[in-house]
Amino acid sequence: MCYSVNALAELVELAKLNKISQYPDSYVPAGKISGFTHPLLPVITQENPREIQLFQWGLLPAWAKEDQAAELANMTLNAREDSIFEKPSFRDSIGSKRCLLLIDGFYEWRHEGKQKIPYYITLTDQRPFALGCIYSVWKNRPTFSIVTTNANPLMAYIHNTKKRMPLILNREEERRWLDPELTKAEIRELMQPLDEGQMEAKVIA
């Protein structure tokens, strides 16, 4: 699964890469950060595709109760593609509330016996990229979850216990992910693992 990302790029850089002029001026890049701290991170939504906004990691559906929110947010950092249309927390978002999370890379751990070996994963060009996500607004608080897919061979080697990876989208797929007219079948078609040839992974200390 994907619980730790690296968000290094300034919003002005992300805006330039995505040909966007609207973005918050108060954002400070978080660097390496865990989803369990529920940070605010830069996203682009299908409702406002010309603007970068800051959403909180850990999706809370509109019906979530106050006393369940903290626990639920820890359980919705990721949304599996094989159950996203059925899960109560996600099914209302996947059809009409899709977004892109803008990051520089993410972290995953390989298990060898009792040892956990950390890897940092980026694209080969080392540029910021987008993860396919879904979002929901809870009590005026916008929240999101990272969609995950089956692992490609590289990620199956690294994430050798669960064999999952985040949904990484190329430029054309990013545009399509934000298309409000997509059918259920077209959304499913987009939720595929990225070719490992476009990715780079390094063991970190």
C-alpha positions in Angstrom: 0.0 0.0 0.0 1.1 3.6 -0.1 1.4 5.4 3.3 4.4 7.6 2.8 5.2 10.1 0.1 7.7 12.8 -0.7 6.3 16.2 -1.6 9.2 18.5 -2.3 8.1 20.7 -5.2 6.9 24.3 -4.6 3.4 25.0 -5.8 4.7 27.5 -8.4 6.7 24.6 -10.0 3.7 22.3 -9.9 1.5 25.0 -11.4 3.9 25.6 -14.2 4.2 21.8 -15.0 0.4 21.5 -15.1 -0.2 24.8 -16.8 -2.3 26.1 -13.9 -2.4 29.7 -12.6 -4.4 29.3 -9.4 -2.8 27.8 -6.3 -2.5 28.6 -2.5 0.4 30.9 -1.5 0.6 29.5 2.1 1.8 26.0 1.3 5.2 24.8 2.5 6.4 21.5 0.8 6.3 18.7 3.4 9.1 16.5 2.1 8.9 13.0 3.3 5.6 12.6 5.2 3.4 9.8 6.5 -0.3 9.5 5.7 -1.0 8.8 9.3 -0.2 12.4 10.2 -3.0 13.4 7.8 -1.1 16.2 6.0 -2.5 18.8 3.6 -1.1 18.0 0.2 -1.5 19.5 -3.3 -4.3 18.1 -5.5 -6.1 18.9 -8.7 -9.8 17.9 -8.8 -12.2 17.1 -11.7 -14.4 19.9 -10.4 -11.7 22.5 -10.5 -9.0 21.2 -13.0 -7.4 24.7 -13.4 -6.5 25.1 -9.7 -4.2 23.4 -7.2 -5.8 22.9 -3.9 -4.7 21.5 -0.5 -6.6 18.4 0.7 -6.1 16.3 3.8 -4.9 12.7 3.3 -7.4 10.2 4.7 -10.8 10.3 3.0 -13.8 11.0 5.2 -17.2 10.4 3.5 -19.9 12.9 4.1 -21.8 10.5 6.3 -18.9 9.8 8.7 -19.7 10.5 12.4 -17.5 12.8 14.4 -16.5 10.1 16.9 -15.4 7.8 14.1 -13.5 10.3 12.0 -10.0 9.8 13.3 -10.1 6.0 13.1 -11.8 6.0 9.7 -9.2 8.5 8.2 -6.4 6.0 9.1 -8.3 3.3 7.2 -8.9 5.3 4.1 -5.4 6.5 3.2 -5.6 4.0 0.3 -8.5 2.8 -1.8 -8.1 -0.6 -3.6 -9.2 -0.5 -7.3 -10.8 -3.9 -7.0 -13.3 -2.9 -4.4 -13.6 0.9 -4.9 -17.0 0.8 -6.6 -18.4 -1.3 -3.7 -16.9 0.1 -0.5 -19.3 2.5 1.2 -16.5 5.0 2.0 -15.4 5.2 -1.7 -18.3 4.3 -4.0 -19.8 7.8 -4.0 -16.4 9.4 -4.8 -15.0 7.2 -7.6 -17.7 8.2 -10.1 -17.7 12.0 -9.7 -14.9 13.1 -7.3 -11.6 12.0 -8.7 -8.4 14.0 -8.2 -4.7 14.0 -8.8 -2.1 14.0 -6.0 1.1 15.8 -7.0 4.2 14.3 -5.5 7.9 13.8 -6.2 8.1 10.2 -5.1 6.9 7.6 -2.5 8.3 5.1 -0.1 7.8 1.3 0.3 9.5 -1.4 2.3 10.7 -4.8 1.2 10.5 -7.6 3.8 13.5 -10.0 4.1 13.0 -12.2 7.1 12.7 -9.8 10.1 14.4 -7.0 8.2 12.5 -4.2 6.4 14.4 -2.5 3.6 13.2 1.0 2.7 13.0 2.0 -1.0 12.3 5.4 -2.5 10.4 5.3 -5.8 10.3 8.0 -8.5 9.8 8.2 -12.2 12.9 7.8 -14.3 12.8 11.5 -15.3 12.8 12.6 -11.7 10.0 15.1 -12.3 7.0 15.4 -10.0 4.1 13.2 -11.1 0.5 12.5 -10.3 -1.3 9.7 -8.4 -4.9 8.9 -9.2 -7.0 9.6 -6.1 -10.6 10.1 -5.0 -11.9 12.8 -2.6 -14.8 13.7 -0.4 -15.7 16.8 1.6 -16.5 16.2 5.3 -17.7 19.1 7.4 -16.2 21.6 4.9 -12.9 19.7 5.1 -11.8 18.2 1.7 -10.1 14.8 2.2 -8.7 12.2 -0.2 -7.5 8.6 -0.7 -4.8 7.3 -3.0 -6.1 4.6 -5.4 -4.0 1.4 -5.4 -3.6 -1.3 -8.0 -1.9 -4.7 -8.3 1.9 -4.2 -8.4 4.0 -4.3 -11.6 7.1 -6.6 -11.4 9.3 -3.9 -9.9 6.8 -3.0 -7.1 6.0 -6.7 -6.5 9.6 -7.2 -5.7 9.8 -4.3 -3.3 6.3 -4.6 -1.8 6.7 -8.3 -1.5 4.1 -8.9 1.2 1.0 -7.2 -0.3 2.2 -6.7 -3.9 0.3 -3.4 -4.3 1.3 0.0 -5.7 -0.3 3.5 -6.0 -2.1 4.4 -9.3 0.5 6.4 -11.2 -0.9 8.2 -14.2 0.9 9.5 -17.3 0.0 12.9 -18.8 -2.8 11.6 -21.0 -4.2 9.5 -18.3 -4.2 12.4 -15.9 -6.4 14.3 -18.3 -8.7 11.4 -18.6 -8.9 10.7 -14.9 -10.4 14.2 -14.4 -12.9 13.8 -17.2 -16.4 13.9 -15.6 -17.9 12.0 -18.5 -16.0 8.7 -17.9 -18.0 5.6 -17.6 -17.5 2.9 -15.0 -15.7 0.7 -17.6 -13.4 3.6 -18.6 -12.5 4.3 -15.0 -11.7 0.7 -14.5 -9.5 0.7 -17.6 -7.4 3.6 -16.2 -6.8 1.8 -12.9 -3.8 -0.2 -14.1 -0.2 -0.5 -12.8 2.3 1.8 -14.6 4.9 0.1 -16.7 8.0 -0.6 -14.5 10.3 0.8 -17.2 9.0 4.3 -16.4 10.0 3.9 -12.7 13.2 4.0 -10.7 13.7 2.6 -7.2 16.6 3.1 -4.8 17.4 1.6 -1.4 17.7 4.3 1.2 19.6 4.4 4.4 
